[in-house]
């Protein structure tokens, strides 16, 4: 791979190393939720990740020291280094490291087994969210039957780390219990979409995510630069203002007109606020 680094003009095409694109994506995600920009995020900050996709119970487990017992975590803070571990594990739940990360979080009693009690504990919050949104959901009994068929543990009703590492669809398993957005997306997917073409080079879920997010972030930056240029030019466009009532009327904004995207954003924000308030009351 080192030889390829010398030959390849674009280092981002080599996925064996942490590229600039990956760093840029992670740092932007970290900065967005770091409310006071002290390079440490707390529980409330992490709860804002991806519009609150991760369940409260899972966030509590992350900050409990289940995967890291650093001094920062003991004080209820997550460093950038720990966020890197979290984000890669969240976006690529099929890698061995990610499987270990989430297994530790879900293994509440630390006995090396995910029991039915532990799985139901996490699934309860998913059910509560779906009830708030008016989404039809499966009873836990039906859900666990699907998950056991998916994982096929060696010992009945007991899921161990080795069982999950042998499973090829651990992303579906984990999303079911603590990421509602991805769980619902998995439910809508074509069941054959997970089949891989043997002739196509294998690319991890993390690399796919990083590429998409990097494009989105760079396009947003470009759009903001263009907007700044337009505003700068408008400051010097006084020729059209002849002082008449007609020209002044043209410049008055119509505050009563909202675009469809603005309406959707307004509804989404209101619903998100309602969900957060309801979850806080439910948790208390």
C-alpha positions in Angstrom: 0.0 0.0 0.0 2.9 2.4 0.6 3.9 2.0 -3.0 0.4 2.9 -4.1 0.7 6.1 -2.0 3.6 7.2 -4.2 1.8 6.2 -7.4 -1.7 7.6 -6.7 -2.2 11.3 -7.4 -5.3 11.5 -5.2 -4.6 10.0 -1.8 -8.3 10.0 -0.9 -8.7 7.1 -3.4 -6.7 4.8 -1.1 -8.9 3.6 1.7 -6.4 1.7 3.8 -5.4 4.9 5.6 -7.2 7.7 7.4 -7.5 10.3 4.6 -8.0 14.1 4.8 -11.6 13.6 3.7 -12.2 11.3 6.7 -10.6 13.8 9.1 -12.6 16.7 7.6 -15.9 14.9 7.9 -15.3 13.8 11.5 -14.0 17.2 12.6 -17.1 19.0 11.1 -19.5 16.6 12.8 -17.7 17.1 16.1 -17.6 20.9 15.8 -21.3 21.0 14.9 -22.4 19.4 18.2 -19.6 20.9 20.4 -21.8 23.7 21.7 -19.1 25.6 23.6 -16.3 24.6 21.2 -14.0 23.5 24.0 -13.1 20.3 22.0 -15.1 18.3 24.6 -18.7 17.2 24.2 -21.1 16.1 26.9 -24.1 13.9 26.9 -26.5 16.6 25.7 -24.1 17.4 22.8 -23.9 13.8 21.7 -27.7 13.6 21.9 -27.9 16.1 19.0 -25.8 13.9 16.7 -27.7 13.2 13.5 -30.9 15.0 14.9 -31.1 12.8 17.9 -30.9 9.4 16.1 -29.1 7.6 19.0 -31.4 6.5 21.8 -31.0 8.1 25.3 -30.3 4.7 26.9 -27.5 4.1 24.5 -26.0 7.5 25.1 -26.1 6.8 28.8 -24.2 3.6 28.2 -21.5 5.3 26.2 -20.9 7.9 28.9 -21.0 5.2 31.6 -17.5 4.0 30.7 -18.6 0.9 29.0 -16.2 1.4 26.1 -13.8 4.0 27.6 -12.8 4.7 31.2 -10.7 7.8 30.4 -10.6 10.7 32.8 -12.7 12.7 30.4 -15.5 10.1 30.3 -15.4 9.8 34.1 -16.2 13.5 34.2 -19.0 13.2 31.6 -17.0 14.5 28.7 -16.0 13.0 25.3 -12.8 14.0 23.6 -12.3 14.3 19.8 -10.3 11.0 20.0 -13.3 9.2 21.6 -15.7 10.8 19.1 -13.7 9.4 16.2 -14.2 5.9 17.7 -17.9 6.6 18.2 -18.6 8.0 14.8 -16.8 5.3 12.8 -18.5 2.6 14.9 -21.9 4.3 14.3 -21.5 4.5 10.6 -19.9 1.1 10.0 -21.4 -1.4 12.4 -20.1 -4.4 10.5 -16.4 -4.0 11.3 -14.9 -6.1 14.2 -14.0 -3.0 16.2 -17.5 -1.5 15.8 -19.1 -4.8 16.8 -17.0 -4.9 20.0 -17.9 -1.2 20.7 -21.6 -1.7 20.6 -21.5 -5.1 22.2 -19.9 -3.6 25.3 -22.5 -0.9 25.3 -25.4 -3.3 25.2 -23.9 -5.8 27.6 -25.2 -4.0 30.7 -24.1 -6.5 33.3 -20.8 -7.3 31.6 -21.2 -11.0 31.6 -20.3 -11.4 27.9 -23.9 -12.3 26.9 -26.7 -10.1 25.5 -29.7 -11.5 27.3 -33.4 -11.1 26.4 -33.7 -8.6 29.3 -30.9 -6.4 27.9 -32.3 -6.4 24.4 -35.8 -5.6 25.6 -34.4 -2.8 27.7 -33.0 -1.0 24.6 -36.0 -1.9 22.4 -38.5 -0.2 24.8 -37.2 3.2 23.9 -37.5 2.5 20.2 -41.1 1.4 20.7 -41.9 4.6 22.7 -40.4 6.8 19.9 -42.5 5.0 17.3 -45.6 5.4 19.4 -45.0 9.2 19.4 -44.5 9.3 15.7 -47.6 7.1 15.1 -45.5 4.4 13.4 -46.7 0.8 13.6 -44.1 -1.4 15.4 -43.5 -5.0 16.1 -44.0 -6.4 19.6 -40.7 -7.4 21.3 -41.5 -11.1 20.9 -41.7 -10.8 17.1 -38.7 -8.5 16.9 -36.5 -10.9 18.9 -37.5 -13.8 16.8 -36.3 -11.9 13.7 -33.0 -10.9 15.4 -32.3 -14.5 16.6 -32.9 -15.7 13.0 -30.6 -13.0 11.8 -27.7 -13.7 14.2 -28.2 -17.5 14.7 -26.4 -17.7 18.1 -24.8 -21.0 19.1 -26.6 -21.0 22.4 -30.4 -20.5 22.5 -31.5 -17.0 23.5 -28.0 -15.9 24.3 -26.1 -13.7 21.9 -22.3 -13.6 22.4 -19.7 -11.5 20.8 -18.5 -14.3 18.6 -22.0 -14.8 17.3 -22.2 -11.2 16.1 -18.8 -11.3 14.5 -19.9 -14.3 12.5 -23.1 -12.5 11.4 -22.9 -10.5 8.1 -25.8 -8.1 9.0 -24.8 -6.7 12.4 -25.7 -3.2 11.3 -29.4 -4.3 11.1 -29.1 -5.9 14.5 -27.7 -2.9 16.3 -29.8 -0.3 14.5 -32.9 -2.2 15.6 -32.2 -1.5 19.3 -30.8 2.1 19.4 -31.0 4.0 16.1 -34.6 4.5 15.0 -33.8 6.4 11.8 -31.6 3.7 10.4 -33.9 0.9 11.7 -36.8 2.4 9.7 -34.5 2.9 6.7 -33.5 -0.8 6.9 -37.2 -1.8 7.0 -37.7 0.0 3.7 -34.7 -1.5 1.9 -34.8 -4.1 -0.8 -33.8 -7.4 1.0 -31.4 -8.1 -1.9 -29.6 -4.8 -1.6 -27.2 -6.2 0.9 -25.9 -8.8 -1.5 -22.5 -7.7 -2.9 -21.2 -8.2 -6.4 -18.1 -10.4 -6.1 -16.5 -8.6 -9.0 -16.8 -5.2 -7.3 -14.1 -4.1 -4.9 -15.4 -4.1 -1.4 -15.8 -0.7 0.2 -16.7 -0.3 3.8 -19.8 1.5 5.1 -17.6 4.0 6.7 -15.8 4.9 3.4 -19.2 5.3 1.7 -20.5 7.5 4.4 -17.3 9.7 4.5 -17.4 10.2 0.7 -21.1 11.3 0.7 -20.7 13.6 3.7 -17.5 15.1 2.3 -19.3 16.0 -0.9 -22.2 17.5 1.1 -20.0 19.5 3.3 -17.8 20.9 0.5 -20.9 21.8 -1.6 -22.4 23.6 1.4 -19.2 25.6 1.8 -19.2 26.5 -1.9 -22.8 27.6 -1.7 -22.1 29.8 1.3 -19.2 31.4 -0.5 -21.4 32.1 -3.6 -24.1 33.6 -1.3 -21.5 35.9 0.4 -20.3 37.1 -3.0 -23.9 37.9 -4.1 -24.5 39.8 -0.9 -21.3 41.7 -1.4 -22.3 42.7 -4.9 -25.8 43.7 -3.8 -24.3 46.2 -1.4 -23.0 48.2 -4.3 -26.0 48.0 -6.6 -27.7 51.3 -6.0 -28.5 52.1 -9.6 -32.0 50.5 -9.5 -33.1 52.6 -6.5 -34.6 55.7 -7.9 -36.3 56.8 -4.6 -39.8 56.1 -5.9 -42.5 54.3 -4.0 -42.5 51.6 -6.7 -38.8 50.8 -6.2 -39.2 50.7 -2.4 -42.2 48.4 -2.8 -40.1 46.0 -4.9 -37.5 45.7 -2.1 -40.0 44.9 0.6 -39.8 41.2 1.4 -43.0 39.2 1.5 -42.9 37.7 5.0 -46.2 35.8 4.5 -44.8 33.5 1.7 -42.9 30.4 2.8 -41.3 28.0 0.4 -42.2 24.3 0.7 -38.7 23.5 2.1 -39.3 26.2 4.8 -42.7 24.6 5.7 -41.1 21.2 6.0 -38.3 22.5 8.1 -40.8 24.2 10.4 -42.9 21.1 10.9 -39.8 18.9 11.4 -38.4 21.2 14.0 -41.7 21.4 15.9 -42.0 17.6 15.9 -38.4 17.1 17.0 -39.0 19.5 20.0 -42.2 17.6 20.9 -40.3 14.3 20.7 -37.4 15.6 22.9 -39.9 16.9 25.5 -41.8 13.7 25.6 -38.7 11.5 25.9 -37.5 13.7 28.8 -40.8 13.2 30.6 -40.8 9.5 29.9 -37.2 9.1 31.1 -37.9 11.0 34.3 
